[in-house]
Amino acid sequence: MINPHPGLPELQYVKPASLVEASKFLAEHENTAKPFSGGTDSFVRLRDGVLKLDYLVDVKGLDGTNELSFDPQKGLTIGAAVTMNRVAAHPDVIKHYPNLAEAATSVASYQLRNRATIIGNICNASPAGDTIGTCMVMDGVLRVHGLDGIYSVPLNAFFLAPGRTVLKPGDVVVSITLPVPQEGFIGTYKKLGRNMIGDLSIVGVTVMGYPCNESPSGYRFRIALASVAPVPFEALKAEAALAEKNITEDLIAEAAKVAMESVTPIDDVRGSARYRKFMVRNLTREALTEVWKKLNK
Ligand SMILES: Cc1cc2nc3c(=O)[nH]c(=O)nc-3n(C[C@H](O)[C@H](O)[C@H](O)COP(=O)(O)OP(=O)(O)OC[C@H]3O[C@@H](n4cnc5c(N)ncnc54)[C@H](O)[C@@H]3O)c2cc1C
């Protein structure tokens, strides 16, 4: 029976004083403690009984987790405690990474984005995470603090399965860095939800394109797909098709079809697998056409 008065189960709130303390505590309580940032995924799962814990470890405030900075050599660094609203409103994000601001503002509502973080979106490892595709096509690299200190993980090698990542017991993601974008790039995120705001995606298509002398087509496109496979991923075959020949409407349509053939969606309450496949094709074509037109303005 559905509980008419849902609430959080009793658990201990832990606020470590340092990353070392956080990693040690999390490793010592491997099956009963988890870190949290905004809590917008964790609290819902705890309330619903899907996640059972004795300790929630608050990693906000630890070294580097509040950083939001742009360096013209290094790129954009977003700490684990930085909310989506902070990211989307930051002048350097708007100037250098407008596609990230677009992806972040596609998440739920303003109220939710006041708590939700990009790092939480990534670490939750949902196939539907709206900001993951943009961070992926921009070659994001995660900075992780573990039992042996700091190490880096490229986002493209982070996801293993729905809800599962390469993180080990004791690991805390401190931040993500997106390198300086390619000169003249254009990016977009197409999200199909059941309504205009506030819903997880049925399909999410991220496209980024930029002039590239090394490609026979003169351009390089990156395409990431969400909600259509166990993990968000890059449609590498479709990207390759767009690098080989001059870009035309037909080639874009062909690449969109190749993207559709790379997905393995499921049927669920949001949409059927068949519908998702066709929407991958349609939205990829739409996103590629939009980016291509802007690149040629
Ligand atoms: C009403 C509602 C609507 C939503 N709509 C959307 C939507 O439209 N699009 C979308 O993508 N998502 C949506 N979500 C999901 C959620 O809001 C996002 O995934 C959000 O970005 C999670 O960030 P958070 O900081 O709140 O994560 P948290 O709940 O704090 O953490 C999420 C997961 O990441 C892990 N984690 C968090 N921080 C760290 C860290 N520093 N190191 C290691 N692991 C960590 C936690 O252990 C947990 O497993 C929605 C959720 C709700 C409740």
The ligand as a MOL file (V3000), in Angstrom:
LIG
                    3D

  0  0  0     0  0            999 V3000
M  V30 BEGIN CTAB
M  V30 COUNTS 53 58 0 0 0
M  V30 BEGIN ATOM
M  V30 1 C 11.0960 16.7320 -8.8270 0
M  V30 2 C 12.3810 16.3200 -9.4750 0
M  V30 3 C 12.5950 16.6190 -10.8090 0
M  V30 4 C 13.7920 16.2630 -11.4270 0
M  V30 5 N 13.9640 16.5830 -12.7490 0
M  V30 6 C 15.1410 16.2800 -13.3470 0
M  V30 7 C 15.3620 16.6450 -14.7130 0
M  V30 8 O 14.5360 17.2680 -15.3650 0
M  V30 9 N 16.5520 16.2910 -15.2680 0
M  V30 10 C 17.5230 15.6170 -14.5700 0
M  V30 11 O 18.5810 15.3280 -15.1400 0
M  V30 12 N 17.3300 15.2620 -13.2820 0
M  V30 13 C 16.1810 15.5830 -12.6560 0
M  V30 14 N 15.9770 15.2290 -11.3480 0
M  V30 15 C 17.0240 14.4880 -10.6310 0
M  V30 16 C 17.9940 15.3530 -9.7910 0
M  V30 17 O 17.4130 16.5710 -9.3980 0
M  V30 18 C 19.3050 15.6420 -10.5550 0
M  V30 19 O 19.9180 14.4340 -10.9380 0
M  V30 20 C 20.2810 16.4830 -9.7370 0
M  V30 21 O 21.2420 17.0410 -10.5820 0
M  V30 22 C 20.9980 15.7120 -8.6490 0
M  V30 23 O 21.9160 16.5790 -7.9980 0
M  V30 24 P 22.0210 16.6200 -6.4160 0
M  V30 25 O 23.1730 17.4730 -6.0800 0
M  V30 26 O 20.7340 16.9770 -5.8060 0
M  V30 27 O 22.3600 15.0660 -6.1470 0
M  V30 28 P 22.3440 14.2630 -4.7740 0
M  V30 29 O 20.9660 13.8110 -4.4750 0
M  V30 30 O 23.0740 14.9920 -3.7230 0
M  V30 31 O 23.2320 12.9980 -5.2110 0
M  V30 32 C 22.8550 12.1770 -6.3020 0
M  V30 33 C 23.7810 10.9450 -6.3470 0
M  V30 34 O 25.1190 11.3570 -6.5480 0
M  V30 35 C 25.9660 10.9510 -5.4680 0
M  V30 36 N 26.8250 12.1050 -5.1750 0
M  V30 37 C 26.4210 13.3920 -4.9670 0
M  V30 38 N 27.4950 14.1730 -4.7920 0
M  V30 39 C 28.5770 13.3700 -4.8770 0
M  V30 40 C 29.9780 13.6030 -4.7870 0
M  V30 41 N 30.4720 14.8310 -4.5790 0
M  V30 42 N 30.8320 12.5500 -4.9360 0
M  V30 43 C 30.3460 11.3020 -5.1660 0
M  V30 44 N 29.0270 11.0280 -5.2640 0
M  V30 45 C 28.1580 12.0430 -5.1290 0
M  V30 46 C 25.0260 10.6370 -4.3040 0
M  V30 47 O 25.5820 9.6730 -3.4310 0
M  V30 48 C 23.7940 10.1350 -5.0500 0
M  V30 49 O 23.9670 8.7890 -5.3970 0
M  V30 50 C 14.7910 15.5650 -10.6930 0
M  V30 51 C 14.5750 15.2710 -9.3230 0
M  V30 52 C 13.3830 15.6490 -8.7220 0
M  V30 53 C 13.1920 15.3370 -7.2740 0
M  V30 END ATOM
M  V30 BEGIN BOND
M  V30 1 1 1 2
M  V30 2 1 2 3
M  V30 3 2 2 52
M  V30 4 2 3 4
M  V30 5 1 4 5
M  V30 6 1 4 50
M  V30 7 2 5 6
M  V30 8 1 6 7
M  V30 9 1 6 13
M  V30 10 2 7 8
M  V30 11 1 7 9
M  V30 12 1 9 10
M  V30 13 2 10 11
M  V30 14 1 10 12
M  V30 15 2 12 13
M  V30 16 1 13 14
M  V30 17 1 14 15
M  V30 18 1 14 50
M  V30 19 1 15 16
M  V30 20 1 16 17
M  V30 21 1 16 18
M  V30 22 1 18 19
M  V30 23 1 18 20
M  V30 24 1 20 21
M  V30 25 1 20 22
M  V30 26 1 22 23
M  V30 27 1 23 24
M  V30 28 2 24 25
M  V30 29 1 24 26
M  V30 30 1 24 27
M  V30 31 1 27 28
M  V30 32 2 28 29
M  V30 33 1 28 30
M  V30 34 1 28 31
M  V30 35 1 31 32
M  V30 36 1 32 33
M  V30 37 1 33 34
M  V30 38 1 33 48
M  V30 39 1 34 35
M  V30 40 1 35 36
M  V30 41 1 35 46
M  V30 42 1 36 37
M  V30 43 1 36 45
M  V30 44 2 37 38
M  V30 45 1 38 39
M  V30 46 1 39 40
M  V30 47 2 39 45
M  V30 48 1 40 41
M  V30 49 2 40 42
M  V30 50 1 42 43
M  V30 51 2 43 44
M  V30 52 1 44 45
M  V30 53 1 46 47
M  V30 54 1 46 48
M  V30 55 1 48 49
M  V30 56 2 50 51
M  V30 57 1 51 52
M  V30 58 1 52 53
M  V30 END BOND
M  V30 END CTAB
M  END
